[in-house]
Protein backbone atom coordinates (compact mmCIF):
# COMPACT_ATOMS: atom_id res chain seq x y z
CA UNK A 1 0.00 0.00 0.00
CA UNK A 2 1.23 3.52 -0.77
CA UNK A 3 -0.27 6.49 1.04
CA UNK A 4 0.31 10.07 -0.12
CA UNK A 5 -0.70 13.35 1.49
CA UNK A 6 -0.43 16.68 -0.33
CA UNK A 7 -1.37 20.11 0.96
CA UNK A 8 -1.15 22.68 3.68
CA UNK A 9 1.47 22.68 6.39
CA UNK A 10 0.99 25.77 8.51
CA UNK A 11 1.95 27.86 11.49
CA UNK A 12 -1.22 28.77 13.35
CA UNK A 13 -1.93 31.54 15.82
CA UNK A 14 -4.93 30.58 17.93
CA UNK A 15 -6.88 32.80 20.33
CA UNK A 16 -8.82 30.80 22.90
CA UNK A 17 -12.06 31.89 24.61
CA UNK A 18 -10.18 32.37 27.89
CA UNK A 19 -7.96 34.97 26.23
CA UNK A 20 -4.91 32.75 25.92
CA UNK A 21 -3.03 33.00 22.60
CA UNK A 22 -0.91 30.24 21.07
CA UNK A 23 1.47 31.59 18.42
CA UNK A 24 3.16 29.63 15.62
CA UNK A 25 1.82 26.21 16.59
CA UNK A 26 1.89 23.40 14.04
CA UNK A 27 -1.16 23.53 11.81
CA UNK A 28 -2.44 22.50 8.41
CA UNK A 29 -4.41 19.42 7.50
CA UNK A 30 -1.34 17.81 5.91
CA UNK A 31 0.45 18.02 9.28
CA UNK A 32 -2.46 16.49 11.17
CA UNK A 33 -2.73 13.69 8.60
CA UNK A 34 0.97 12.84 8.90
CA UNK A 35 0.75 12.48 12.66
CA UNK A 36 -2.50 10.49 12.72
CA UNK A 37 -1.81 8.17 9.75
CA UNK A 38 1.58 7.11 11.16
CA UNK A 39 -0.24 4.60 13.36
CA UNK A 40 -1.40 2.73 10.26
CA UNK A 41 1.14 3.25 7.51
CA UNK A 42 4.20 5.23 6.42
CA UNK A 43 3.10 8.44 4.69
CA UNK A 44 4.58 10.06 1.60
CA UNK A 45 4.46 13.85 1.99
CA UNK A 46 4.24 16.61 -0.61
CA UNK A 47 4.08 20.10 0.83
CA UNK A 48 5.93 23.36 1.21
CA UNK A 49 7.11 25.43 4.14
CA UNK A 50 9.07 28.63 4.38
CA UNK A 51 12.52 29.04 5.84
CA UNK A 52 10.81 30.30 9.01
CA UNK A 53 9.33 26.83 9.73
CA UNK A 54 10.66 25.51 13.05
CA UNK A 55 13.02 22.55 12.73
CA UNK A 56 11.32 20.88 15.71
CA UNK A 57 8.22 20.31 13.56
CA UNK A 58 10.27 18.74 10.76
CA UNK A 59 11.90 16.50 13.39
CA UNK A 60 8.40 15.51 14.50
CA UNK A 61 7.54 14.51 10.93
CA UNK A 62 10.74 12.44 10.79
CA UNK A 63 9.86 10.69 14.07
CA UNK A 64 6.54 9.69 12.52
CA UNK A 65 8.61 7.93 9.84
CA UNK A 66 7.07 10.06 7.08
CA UNK A 67 8.80 9.98 3.70
CA UNK A 68 9.70 13.65 3.30
CA UNK A 69 11.21 13.55 -0.20
CA UNK A 70 8.32 15.74 -1.41
CA UNK A 71 8.61 18.35 1.37
CA UNK A 72 10.04 21.61 0.04
CA UNK A 73 11.63 24.31 2.19
CA UNK A 74 11.64 27.57 0.24
CA UNK A 75 12.73 31.11 1.07
CA UNK A 76 9.82 33.05 2.50
CA UNK A 77 7.02 32.64 5.00
CA UNK A 78 5.20 29.43 5.81
CA UNK A 79 1.41 29.46 5.30
CA UNK A 80 -0.24 30.94 8.39
CA UNK A 81 -3.77 30.77 9.76
CA UNK A 82 -4.82 33.10 12.57
CA UNK A 83 -8.13 32.33 14.25
CA UNK A 84 -10.27 32.98 17.30
CA UNK A 85 -12.33 30.21 18.88
CA UNK A 86 -15.71 30.89 20.51
CA UNK A 87 -16.75 29.64 23.96
CA UNK A 88 -18.34 26.45 22.62
CA UNK A 89 -15.08 25.58 20.76
CA UNK A 90 -17.23 24.42 17.81
CA UNK A 91 -17.15 27.79 16.12
CA UNK A 92 -14.24 29.95 15.17
CA UNK A 93 -13.45 33.00 13.12
CA UNK A 94 -10.57 33.28 10.68
CA UNK A 95 -8.78 36.50 11.56
CA UNK A 96 -6.05 36.33 8.93
CA UNK A 97 -4.55 34.08 6.25
CA UNK A 98 -1.01 34.51 5.03
CA UNK A 99 -0.43 32.19 2.08
CA UNK A 100 3.32 32.69 1.95
CA UNK A 101 5.14 30.01 -0.05
CA UNK A 102 1.98 27.87 -0.33
CA UNK A 103 0.53 30.49 -2.68
CA UNK A 104 3.14 29.66 -5.34
CA UNK A 105 3.50 25.92 -4.67
CA UNK A 106 3.12 23.67 -7.72
CA UNK A 107 2.94 20.27 -5.94
CA UNK A 108 5.10 18.35 -8.36
CA UNK A 109 5.19 14.74 -7.21
CA UNK A 110 8.55 13.01 -6.86
CA UNK A 111 8.80 10.22 -9.43
CA UNK A 112 8.52 7.50 -6.78
CA UNK A 113 5.22 9.00 -5.47
CA UNK A 114 3.38 8.88 -8.82
CA UNK A 115 2.21 5.30 -8.16
CA UNK A 116 0.55 6.17 -4.82
CA UNK A 117 -2.58 4.06 -4.46
CA UNK A 118 -4.23 6.20 -1.75
CA UNK A 119 -4.11 9.99 -1.80
CA UNK A 120 -5.30 12.49 0.78
CA UNK A 121 -5.57 15.95 -0.75
CA UNK A 122 -5.18 18.07 2.36
CA UNK A 123 -6.64 21.56 2.48
CA UNK A 124 -5.15 23.65 -0.32
CA UNK A 125 -6.16 25.38 -3.53
CA UNK A 126 -8.46 23.26 -5.75
CA UNK A 127 -6.16 23.86 -8.74
CA UNK A 128 -3.25 22.38 -6.80
CA UNK A 129 -5.35 19.36 -5.84
CA UNK A 130 -6.34 18.81 -9.48
CA UNK A 131 -2.66 18.98 -10.57
CA UNK A 132 -1.83 16.22 -8.09
CA UNK A 133 -4.53 13.96 -9.51
CA UNK A 134 -3.31 14.66 -13.04
CA UNK A 135 0.14 13.38 -12.05
CA UNK A 136 -1.10 10.20 -10.36
CA UNK A 137 -0.78 6.95 -12.27
CA UNK A 138 -3.70 4.56 -12.63
CA UNK A 139 -6.84 5.19 -10.63
CA UNK A 140 -5.89 6.05 -7.07
CA UNK A 141 -8.44 6.26 -4.30
CA UNK A 142 -8.48 9.96 -3.38
CA UNK A 143 -10.04 11.83 -0.48
CA UNK A 144 -10.19 15.62 -0.53
CA UNK A 145 -10.27 18.24 2.26
CA UNK A 146 -11.88 21.27 0.64
CA UNK A 147 -11.96 24.94 1.56
GUGU-320784 format. One record per atom (N, C-alpha, C): x, y negated, z. Coordinates in pm, whole numbers, padded with zeros to 5 digits, always signed. Layout:
BEGIN
XYZ/...
% end
This chain:
BEGIN
+00085+00119+00000/+00000+00000+00000/+00089-00124+00000/+00051-00225-00076/+00123-00352-00077/+00024-00464-00047/+00061-00546+00051/-00027-00649+00104/+00042-00785+00088/-00024-00875+00016/+00031-01007-00012/-00059-01115+00045/+00004-01216+00106/-00070-01335+00149/-00005-01457+00084/-00089-01546+00034/-00043-01668-00033/-00126-01784+00019/-00059-01893+00059/-00137-02011+00096/-00073-02098+00201/-00158-02160+00280/-00115-02268+00368/-00044-02219+00495/+00071-02280+00516/+00147-02268+00639/+00158-02412+00688/+00116-02438+00810/+00099-02577+00851/+00157-02606+00989/+00169-02734+01015/+00195-02786+01149/+00071-02863+01188/+00004-02816+01292/-00122-02877+01335/-00102-02967+01456/-00181-03073+01461/-00193-03154+01582/-00339-03144+01625/-00359-03091+01746/-00493-03058+01793/-00525-03137+01919/-00639-03209+01915/-00688-03280+02033/-00800-03196+02093/-00785-03164+02220/-00882-03080+02290/-00986-03168+02361/-01102-03110+02394/-01206-03189+02461/-01162-03248+02595/-01066-03184+02661/-01018-03237+02789/-00916-03349+02773/-00888-03389+02649/-00796-03497+02623/-00653-03452+02593/-00625-03327+02617/-00491-03275+02592/-00465-03269+02441/-00341-03300+02401/-00303-03300+02260/-00185-03204+02241/-00198-03116+02143/-00091-03024+02107/-00039-03069+01971/+00089-03103+01965/+00147-03159+01842/+00240-03057+01776/+00229-03048+01644/+00316-02963+01562/+00316-02817+01604/+00195-02764+01631/+00182-02621+01659/+00164-02547+01527/+00200-02421+01525/+00189-02340+01404/+00043-02331+01362/+00019-02360+01236/-00116-02353+01181/-00114-02300+01039/-00229-02299+00978/-00244-02250+00841/-00289-02106+00839/-00385-02077+00751/-00441-01942+00750/-00340-01837+00705/-00241-01875+00628/-00134-01781+00591/-00058-01738+00717/-00027-01832+00804/+00045-01802+00928/-00034-01707+01016/-00163-01734+01032/-00246-01649+01117/-00257-01509+01059/-00265-01500+00926/-00273-01369+00860/-00146-01288+00883/-00031-01353+00870/+00097-01284+00890/+00100-01219+01028/+00064-01297+01129/+00075-01248+01266/-00032-01145+01302/-00148-01149+01240/-00250-01049+01272/-00232-00922+01189/-00195-00934+01063/-00181-00817+00975/-00061-00731+01011/+00037-00787+01082/+00158-00711+01116/+00127-00583+01194/+00012-00578+01259/-00024-00460+01336/-00068-00345+01246/-00089-00374+01118/-00140-00273+01026/-00043-00242+00912/+00027-00346+00866/+00114-00325+00751/+00211-00442+00737/+00325-00416+00675/+00420-00523+00642/+00355-00615+00539/+00374-00744+00554/+00310-00844+00469/+00413-00914+00382/+00381-00925+00253/+00458-01006+00160/+00403-01148+00168/+00490-01247+00176/+00446-01385+00199/+00490-01476+00084/+00394-01555+00034/+00424-01661-00061/+00365-01789-00003/+00452-01884+00026/+00408-02010+00083/+00521-02111+00077/+00493-02230+00122/+00593-02336+00121/+00585-02416+00249/+00702-02453+00300/+00711-02543+00414/+00815-02648+00383/+00809-02757+00455/+00907-02863+00438/+01030-02837+00523/+01131-02921+00505/+01252-02904+00584/+01233-02948+00729/+01113-02996+00763/+01081-03030+00901/+01021-02912+00978/+00999-02799+00911/+00933-02683+00973/+01027-02620+01075/+00980-02605+01200/+01066-02551+01305/+01114-02409+01276/+01243-02386+01296/+01302-02255+01273/+01240-02148+01363/+01191-02187+01481/+01132-02088+01571/+01010-02021+01507/+00939-02092+01421/+00822-02031+01356/+00867-01933+01246/+00974-01967+01176/+01027-01874+01076/+01079-01748+01147/+01143-01766+01261/+01190-01650+01339/+01072-01563+01382/+00961-01626+01415/+00840-01551+01450/+00789-01469+01333/+00794-01526+01213/+00754-01451+01093/+00847-01331+01074/+00977-01353+01095/+01074-01244+01079/+01048-01133+01181/+01015-01170+01303/+00986-01069+01407/+00864-00986+01370/+00773-01044+01294/+00654-00969+01252/+00687-00876+01135/+00812-00877+01093/+00861-00793+00984/+00801-00831+00848/+00760-00957+00837/+00707-01006+00708/+00820-01012+00606/+00787-00983+00482/+00880-00998+00370/+00871-01144+00326/+00974-01221+00351/+00970-01365+00330/+01037-01410+00199/+01056-01318+00106/+01121-01355-00020/+01045-01468-00091/+00913-01473-00075/+00832-01574-00141/+00809-01701-00061/+00874-01714+00056/+00861-01835+00137/+00963-01937+00091/+00916-02054+00051/+01004-02161+00004/+01015-02269+00111/+01138-02316+00131/+01163-02431+00219/+01212-02542+00127/+01132-02649+00117/+01164-02757+00024/+01182-02888+00100/+01259-02980+00044/+01273-03111+00107/+01136-03178+00116/+01108-03235+00231/+00982-03305+00250/+00908-03254+00372/+00783-03297+00383/+00702-03264+00500/+00620-03137+00476/+00608-03059+00581/+00520-02943+00581/+00376-02993+00584/+00284-02916+00523/+00141-02946+00530/+00100-02963+00675/+00020-03067+00702/-00024-03094+00839/-00175-03113+00843/-00235-03056+00947/-00377-03077+00976/-00385-03137+01115/-00458-03247+01127/-00482-03310+01257/-00632-03303+01282/-00671-03248+01397/-00813-03233+01425/-00847-03251+01571/-00974-03281+01595/-01027-03298+01730/-01141-03199+01751/-01128-03118+01854/-01233-03021+01888/-01335-03083+01981/-01461-03042+01965/-01571-03089+02051/-01581-02998+02173/-01664-03038+02268/-01675-02964+02396/-01709-02818+02378/-01794-02785+02280/-01834-02645+02262/-01726-02561+02194/-01620-02623+02144/-01508-02558+02076/-01550-02487+01946/-01677-02497+01908/-01723-02442+01781/-01718-02546+01670/-01715-02670+01708/-01715-02779+01612/-01588-02862+01627/-01543-02911+01515/-01424-02995+01517/-01430-03093+01402/-01356-03199+01416/-01345-03300+01312/-01202-03298+01258/-01189-03311+01128/-01057-03328+01068/-01025-03476+01072/-00919-03510+01142/-00878-03650+01156/-00783-03692+01045/-00702-03599+00998/-00605-03633+00893/-00554-03504+00828/-00522-03514+00700/-00455-03408+00625/-00336-03470+00556/-00221-03408+00572/-00101-03451+00503/-00054-03331+00422/-00073-03336+00291/-00043-03219+00208/+00105-03190+00197/+00189-03292+00201/+00332-03269+00195/+00371-03180+00078/+00462-03086+00102/+00514-03001-00005/+00409-02904-00060/+00305-02875+00016/+00198-02787-00033/+00127-02849-00153/+00121-02981-00158/+00053-03049-00268/+00115-03025-00404/+00243-02990-00408/+00314-02966-00534/+00352-02820-00553/+00308-02733-00464/+00350-02592-00467/+00285-02518-00583/+00365-02438-00656/+00312-02367-00772/+00282-02219-00747/+00324-02165-00634/+00294-02027-00594/+00335-01923-00698/+00456-01936-00746/+00510-01835-00836/+00547-01712-00754/+00492-01597-00794/+00519-01474-00721/+00656-01419-00755/+00733-01376-00654/+00855-01301-00686/+00818-01177-00767/+00907-01135-00854/+00880-01022-00943/+00830-00899-00866/+00890-00871-00751/+00852-00750-00678/+00715-00762-00610/+00654-00881-00608/+00522-00900-00547/+00408-00884-00649/+00440-00888-00776/+00338-00888-00882/+00246-00766-00874/+00299-00654-00824/+00221-00530-00816/+00140-00517-00686/+00127-00624-00609/+00055-00617-00482/-00088-00568-00504/-00126-00468-00431/-00258-00406-00446/-00366-00486-00372/-00330-00543-00257/-00423-00620-00175/-00368-00760-00159/-00454-00859-00187/-00411-00999-00180/-00508-01079-00094/-00450-01152+00002/-00530-01249+00078/-00488-01387+00031/-00581-01459-00029/-00557-01595-00075/-00595-01688+00040/-00495-01722+00120/-00518-01807+00236/-00559-01946+00189/-00612-02024+00279/-00664-02156+00248/-00561-02240+00172/-00597-02278+00052/-00515-02365-00032/-00600-02411-00149/-00541-02484-00240/-00616-02538-00353/-00667-02422-00441/-00791-02431-00488/-00846-02326-00575/-00761-02300-00700/-00700-02404-00756/-00616-02386-00874/-00495-02298-00843/-00438-02318-00723/-00325-02238-00680/-00368-02092-00663/-00483-02071-00603/-00535-01936-00584/-00557-01866-00718/-00610-01938-00815/-00634-01881-00948/-00502-01844-01015/-00398-01928-00999/-00266-01898-01057/-00209-01768-01000/-00232-01745-00872/-00183-01622-00809/-00250-01502-00874/-00380-01508-00890/-00453-01396-00951/-00410-01373-01095/-00378-01480-01167/-00331-01466-01304/-00197-01392-01312/-00116-01403-01206/+00014-01338-01205/+00008-01192-01160/-00100-01155-01094/-00110-01020-01036/-00132-00916-01145/-00064-00804-01130/-00078-00695-01227/-00197-00607-01190/-00259-00548-01289/-00370-00456-01263/-00491-00529-01209/-00563-00462-01123/-00684-00519-01063/-00674-00512-00911/-00603-00609-00852/-00589-00605-00707/-00722-00637-00638/-00731-00591-00515/-00844-00626-00430/-00807-00758-00364/-00882-00865-00389/-00848-00996-00338/-00958-01051-00249/-00915-01114-00141/-01004-01183-00048/-00957-01328-00044/-01052-01421-00040/-01019-01562-00053/-01074-01643+00064/-00988-01725+00126/-01027-01824+00226/-01041-01955+00150/-01163-02008+00143/-01188-02127+00064/-01193-02252+00151/-01179-02366+00086/-01196-02494+00156/-01342-02509+00194/
% end
